[in-house]
Amino acid sequence: MSFIIDKQTLDDLNIFGKHGHNSLFTLFCHTYTRGGANLLEDMFRYPLDNVEKINTRAAKIKFFQNCEIDFPYKVYQFDVVERYLENTDDRTKLSLEDNTLNRKFRSAIGAENEYELLHKGVVSMIDIINTTKDFVNDIKTHPNIEYYKDDIVAFEHLFQHSNINWTEKEKGKNRLSYSQIAEYDRILRYEENVSMRKLLGLIFFLDIYISVGKIGKKQNFVFAKAINSTDNELIIKGLHHPQLEKPISNDIGIDKNANFVFLTGANMAGKSTFMKSLGVAVFLAHVGFPVPASFMKFSVLDGLYTTINLPDNLNLGYSHFYTEVLRVKRVAQDIAKDKKYFVIFDELFRGTNVKDAYDATVVISEAFSKRNKSTFIISTHIIEAGETLQEKCKNIQFLYLPTVMENGVPTYTYKLKEGITEDRHGMVIIRNEGILEILNS
């Protein structure tokens, strides 16, 4: 069972973005190989739900970040060897009998493209194997190698149980004879094809550890600590959104006795940005990647649901309100299974009238708050609902993002405060924009 995250949440948090631009994925996708990029996408689509696996992945990335090790391979060779290993058609297998005078002539004039591709594949695969052997020998001399020990064992197992001991004698050679290519091709492309693919797989993980470590250091992110806890803990300091140039950071603490956050604030006060920042941090923490914060410790959850930019479902004839209701229903069904989720609702029930929105916000919030294995962050403009919930629920944190009036103009601190906002500046903004004067002139 993996960590559950659905398309709505991926879209809300801009994990992959539209057409892949300016997304969280593109922020981290600076891998050296195509295989590494594909592996990174898999990690983003399937976050982890296991404390040991999360902390192990984070420790490996941090190890390479601290060692400041560069990717030791010739990057162009990976596209060559992936295509080479995929071609296992027996009809392309080389034999010594084919080493005829006609073949030699064709090779001399550069007309034997198929053979040259095989030659390039063999030479590149040999170089990757030898580079890996050197890398493993070197990495074992670094301190704290226990974090990468399992991968080293896997590399060495391949070295010992695959027929590749001969590669070292061909180290540094760019041209081999036909008979050598025929023999090595038989071994690499056919006899040891599975082992070579496993080798590439380990290198793609290495690609992730090195490239993500560099991004984390460049962005000044921190590695979150996953804990085994039944107290539903989440402590984050210095939380900010990773795609803002000059972000304002915030601190927040959550546990089973305060697992519900009721967030208020005026329009443009920063509620949505804060909630997205929180969702991104929880997501990255479960991937095992560095997070945009100065400190983070968290209890591992079963999934993440956000409802921030919920579209109308016009194809099914659903109104915005009914789409909201169905979204809440889906979350409730999973929560009722006694699972542990992180749930974010931005402007809950914005698609209906104020009276229904108030009633629905109160009863749904009260019901969710009783599920203390999960965490809920709900924002709303209906501050009266918060005042009612203050009397009903003891485990709800009431936070707000304030608005400061300067010469009649609202400005925003983007810093969380305890309580429920009293800011009502909608009409101030309308008047400041001169809309009434435009209409009355």
C-alpha positions in Angstrom: 0.0 0.0 0.0 1.5 3.3 -1.1 0.8 6.9 0.0 -2.4 8.0 -1.6 -2.5 11.2 -3.6 -5.0 11.9 -6.4 -5.0 14.1 -9.5 -6.9 17.0 -7.9 -4.2 17.2 -5.2 -1.4 16.9 -7.8 -3.0 19.8 -9.7 -3.7 21.9 -6.6 -0.1 21.7 -5.5 1.3 22.1 -9.0 3.3 18.9 -8.7 3.6 18.3 -12.4 2.0 21.5 -13.7 0.4 22.2 -17.1 2.7 20.8 -19.8 5.4 20.3 -17.1 6.3 24.0 -16.8 7.2 25.8 -13.5 6.1 22.8 -11.5 7.5 21.2 -8.4 8.7 18.4 -10.6 10.7 20.7 -12.8 12.3 22.3 -9.8 13.8 18.9 -8.8 14.2 17.4 -12.3 17.9 18.2 -12.9 18.9 14.5 -13.4 21.8 13.6 -15.6 20.0 10.7 -17.3 16.7 10.0 -18.9 16.3 6.9 -16.7 16.9 9.1 -13.6 14.1 11.5 -14.8 11.7 8.6 -15.3 12.6 7.3 -11.8 12.1 10.8 -10.3 8.6 11.0 -11.9 7.7 7.6 -10.3 8.9 8.8 -6.9 6.6 11.8 -7.3 3.6 9.7 -8.4 4.1 7.2 -5.6 5.2 8.8 -2.3 6.2 6.5 0.6 4.1 5.6 3.6 6.8 3.8 5.6 9.0 5.5 8.2 12.1 3.5 7.5 11.9 3.9 3.7 11.4 7.6 4.0 14.3 8.2 6.4 16.5 5.9 4.4 16.0 7.7 1.1 16.4 11.1 2.8 19.6 9.9 4.5 21.1 8.7 1.1 20.3 12.0 -0.5 21.8 13.9 2.4 24.9 11.7 2.4 25.7 12.6 -1.3 24.8 16.3 -0.5 27.4 16.3 2.3 30.0 14.5 0.2 29.5 16.9 -2.7 30.1 14.1 -5.2 29.6 14.7 -8.9 27.9 12.3 -11.2 30.9 10.3 -12.5 29.6 9.0 -15.8 29.6 10.3 -19.4 26.0 11.2 -19.7 25.6 10.6 -23.4 26.4 6.9 -23.0 23.2 6.1 -21.2 20.9 6.7 -24.2 23.3 4.6 -26.2 23.3 1.6 -23.8 19.6 1.7 -23.2 18.9 1.4 -26.9 21.6 -1.2 -27.1 20.2 -3.5 -24.4 16.7 -3.2 -25.7 17.7 -4.8 -29.0 17.8 -8.5 -28.2 16.7 -9.7 -31.6 18.8 -12.8 -32.3 19.1 -11.8 -36.0 21.4 -9.0 -34.9 23.7 -11.3 -33.0 27.3 -11.1 -34.3 29.2 -14.2 -35.3 32.8 -14.7 -36.3 31.7 -16.2 -39.6 30.3 -12.8 -40.6 33.7 -11.2 -40.3 34.2 -11.4 -44.1 36.3 -9.3 -46.4 33.1 -7.6 -47.6 32.1 -6.6 -44.1 35.6 -5.2 -43.5 35.3 -3.2 -46.6 31.9 -1.8 -45.7 33.3 -1.0 -42.2 36.3 0.8 -43.7 34.0 3.1 -45.8 31.6 3.7 -43.0 28.7 1.9 -44.5 28.1 -0.7 -41.8 25.8 1.3 -39.5 24.3 -1.6 -37.7 27.7 -3.0 -36.6 28.9 0.5 -35.6 25.8 0.9 -33.3 26.6 -2.4 -31.7 30.3 -1.4 -31.3 29.3 1.9 -29.7 26.9 0.1 -27.3 29.5 -2.4 -26.2 32.2 0.2 -25.7 29.8 2.5 -23.8 28.6 -0.4 -21.6 32.2 -1.4 -20.8 33.0 2.2 -19.8 29.9 2.4 -17.6 30.9 -0.8 -15.8 34.4 0.3 -15.2 33.3 3.7 -14.0 31.0 2.0 -11.6 33.7 -0.2 -10.2 35.9 2.8 -9.6 33.0 4.7 -8.0 32.2 1.9 -5.6 35.8 1.6 -4.6 36.1 5.3 -4.0 32.8 5.8 -2.2 33.6 3.1 0.4 36.4 5.4 1.7 33.9 8.1 2.8 32.6 8.4 6.3 28.9 7.6 7.1 28.9 5.2 4.3 26.3 3.1 6.2 23.5 5.2 4.6 24.5 3.9 1.2 25.6 0.5 2.2 22.7 -1.4 0.7 23.4 0.0 -2.7 27.1 -0.8 -2.5 26.2 -4.4 -1.6 23.9 -4.5 -4.6 26.6 -3.2 -6.9 29.2 -5.6 -5.6 26.8 -8.5 -5.9 26.4 -7.7 -9.6 30.2 -7.5 -10.0 30.7 -10.9 -8.4 27.8 -12.8 -10.0 28.0 -11.4 -13.5 30.5 -12.3 -16.2 32.1 -8.8 -16.3 35.5 -9.4 -14.7 37.1 -8.9 -18.1 36.0 -5.3 -18.6 38.9 -3.8 -16.7 41.4 -5.0 -19.3 39.5 -3.0 -21.9 39.4 0.2 -19.8 39.9 3.4 -21.8 39.7 1.8 -25.2 37.5 3.4 -27.8 38.0 0.8 -30.6 37.9 -3.0 -30.3 38.3 -5.7 -32.9 35.4 -7.5 -34.5 36.1 -10.7 -32.6 36.2 -8.8 -29.3 32.9 -7.0 -30.0 31.2 -10.3 -31.0 32.3 -12.0 -27.8 31.5 -9.0 -25.5 28.2 -8.3 -27.2 27.1 -11.9 -26.6 27.9 -11.5 -22.9 26.5 -8.0 -22.3 23.4 -8.0 -24.6 22.3 -11.6 -24.2 23.8 -13.5 -21.3 24.0 -10.6 -18.8 21.2 -8.4 -20.1 19.2 -8.6 -16.9 22.2 -7.8 -14.8 23.1 -4.9 -17.0 19.6 -3.5 -16.6 19.9 -3.9 -12.9 23.2 -2.0 -13.0 21.6 0.9 -14.9 18.7 0.9 -12.4 21.2 1.3 -9.5 22.9 4.1 -11.4 19.6 5.9 -12.0 19.0 5.9 -8.2 22.5 7.3 -7.8 21.5 10.0 -10.3 18.5 10.9 -8.1 20.6 11.0 -4.9 23.2 13.3 -6.4 21.0 15.6 -8.4 18.3 16.1 -5.7 21.0 16.6 -3.1 22.4 19.5 -5.2 18.9 21.0 -5.6 18.2 20.8 -1.9 21.4 22.5 -1.1 20.9 25.2 -3.7 17.4 26.0 -2.4 18.5 25.8 1.2 15.9 23.1 1.9 16.0 20.8 5.0 15.4 17.1 5.3 12.3 16.2 7.3 12.4 13.5 10.0 9.7 10.8 9.8 8.7 9.4 13.1 6.7 6.4 14.4 4.1 8.1 16.4 0.4 7.6 17.2 0.1 11.3 18.3 -0.3 12.6 14.7 2.6 15.0 15.1 3.7 17.7 12.6 6.2 20.4 13.5 7.4 22.7 10.8 9.6 25.8 11.3 10.4 28.3 8.5 7.8 26.9 6.1 7.6 28.7 2.8 6.5 28.2 -0.8 9.5 26.9 -2.9 8.4 28.9 -6.0 8.2 32.3 -4.5 11.2 34.7 -5.0 10.9 36.4 -1.6 8.7 34.1 0.5 7.5 34.8 4.1 8.1 31.8 6.4 5.8 30.5 9.1 5.9 28.0 11.9 3.1 25.5 12.7 2.7 22.6 15.2 0.0 19.9 15.0 -0.8 16.8 17.1 -3.7 14.6 17.9 -5.0 17.1 20.5 -4.9 20.0 18.0 -5.2 18.2 14.7 -7.6 20.7 13.1 -6.6 24.2 11.9 -9.3 26.7 11.2 -7.7 29.4 9.0 -9.2 32.8 8.3 -8.0 36.0 6.7 -9.0 38.5 4.1 -8.6 38.0 0.3 -5.0 38.3 -0.7 -3.8 37.8 2.9 -2.0 34.6 1.9 -4.3 31.7 3.0 -4.1 29.7 -0.3 -0.3 30.2 -0.5 0.2 29.0 3.1 -2.0 26.0 2.5 -0.2 25.1 -0.7 3.2 25.5 1.1 2.0 23.1 3.8 0.7 20.6 1.2 4.0 20.7 -0.7 6.0 20.2 2.4 3.9 17.2 3.5 4.2 15.8 -0.1 8.0 16.2 -0.4 8.5 14.8 3.1 6.7 11.6 2.2 8.8 11.3 -1.0 11.9 11.5 1.2 13.1 14.7 -0.5 14.3 17.9 1.2 11.5 20.3 2.0 11.1 24.2 1.9 11.5 24.8 5.7 14.2 25.2 8.3 13.0 22.2 10.4 10.3 19.5 10.0 9.3 16.4 12.0 6.2 14.4 11.1 4.2 11.3 11.7 3.9 9.3 8.5 0.4 9.4 7.0 -1.6 7.3 4.5 -2.4 10.0 2.0 -2.9 13.7 1.2 -6.1 15.3 -0.1 -6.3 19.0 -1.1 -9.2 21.0 -2.5 -7.9 24.4 -3.5 -8.8 24.9 -7.1 -11.8 22.7 -7.5 -13.4 23.0 -11.0 -17.0 22.7 -11.9 -17.8 19.3 -13.5 -19.8 20.7 -16.4 -19.7 17.4 -18.4 -21.7 15.7 -15.7 -23.9 18.7 -15.1 -22.6 19.3 -11.5 -22.6 22.7 -10.0 -19.6 23.9 -8.1 -21.3 23.3 -4.8 -22.2 19.7 -5.7 -18.7 19.1 -6.8 -17.5 20.3 -3.4 -20.0 18.0 -1.7 -18.7 15.0 -3.6 -15.1 15.9 -2.8 -16.0 16.1 0.9 -17.8 12.8 0.6 -14.8 11.1 -0.9 -12.5 12.3 1.9 -15.1 11.3 4.5 -15.3 7.8 3.1 -11.5 7.3 3.3 -11.3 8.9 6.8 -14.1 6.5 8.0 -11.8 3.6 7.1 -9.6 4.7 10.1 -6.8 5.8 7.8 -4.5 8.7 8.5 -4.8 11.6 6.0 -3.7 15.1 5.6 -6.7 17.1 4.3 -6.7 20.7 3.0 -9.9 22.5 2.1 -9.5 26.1 0.9 -12.7 28.1 1.2 -15.0 25.2 2.1 -18.5 25.4 0.5 -17.8 28.6 -1.4 -20.3 27.4 -4.1 -23.4 28.0 -2.0 -25.2 30.7 -0.1 -23.8 32.1 3.2 -26.4 30.4 5.4 -25.8 26.9 4.0 -22.1 27.5 3.9 -22.1 28.4 7.5 -24.2 25.4 8.6 -22.2 23.0 6.4 -18.9 24.3 7.6 -19.8 23.9 11.2 -21.2 20.4 11.0 -18.5 19.1 8.7 -15.7 20.7 10.7 -17.0 19.3 13.9 -17.3 15.8 12.5 -13.8 15.9 11.0 -12.3 17.2 14.2 -13.2 14.0 16.0 -11.0 12.0 13.7 -7.7 12.8 15.5 -5.6 10.3 13.5 -5.9 12.7 10.5 -5.0 16.4 10.1 -7.4 19.0 8.7 -6.6 22.5 7.4 -9.8 24.4 6.5 -9.9 28.0 5.4 -13.1 30.1 5.2 -14.4 33.7 5.0 -17.3 32.8 7.2 -15.7 33.8 10.5 -19.0 33.2 12.4 -18.5 29.5 11.8 -15.2 29.8 13.6 -16.8 31.5 16.6 -19.3 28.7 16.9 -16.6 26.0 16.6 -14.6 27.7 19.4 -17.4 26.7 21.7 -18.0 23.2 20.3 -14.5 21.8 19.7 -11.4 21.8 22.0 -8.9 20.4 19.5 -9.3 23.1 16.8 -6.5 25.6 16.3 -7.7 29.0 15.2 -5.2 30.8 13.1 -5.4 33.8 10.8 -3.4 35.9 8.4 -3.8 39.6 9.3 -4.4 42.7 7.2 -2.8 46.0 8.2 -4.3 49.2 7.0 -1.8 51.9 6.0 -3.3 55.2 4.9 -6.5 53.5 4.0 -4.8 50.8 1.9 -4.7 47.2 3.1 -1.3 45.6 3.3 -0.5 42.0 4.3 2.1 40.5 6.7 1.6 36.9 5.5 2.6 35.8 9.1 0.2 33.5 11.0 -1.4 34.7 14.2 -3.6 32.9 16.7 -7.3 33.6 16.7 -10.0 34.5 14.2 -9.6 37.5 11.9 -11.9 40.5 12.3 -10.7 42.0 9.0 -13.5 42.9 6.6 -11.9 45.1 3.9 -13.7 44.0 0.8 -15.5 47.3 0.3 -12.3 49.2 1.1 -10.6 47.6 -1.8 -13.6 48.2 -4.1 -13.6 51.9 -3.2 -9.9 52.2 -3.6 -10.1 50.9 -7.1 -12.7 53.6 -8.0 -15.2 51.2 -9.4 -18.2 53.1 -8.2 -16.9 56.4 -9.6 -16.4 54.7 -13.0 -20.0 53.4 -13.0 -21.5 56.7 -11.7 -19.5 59.0 -14.0 
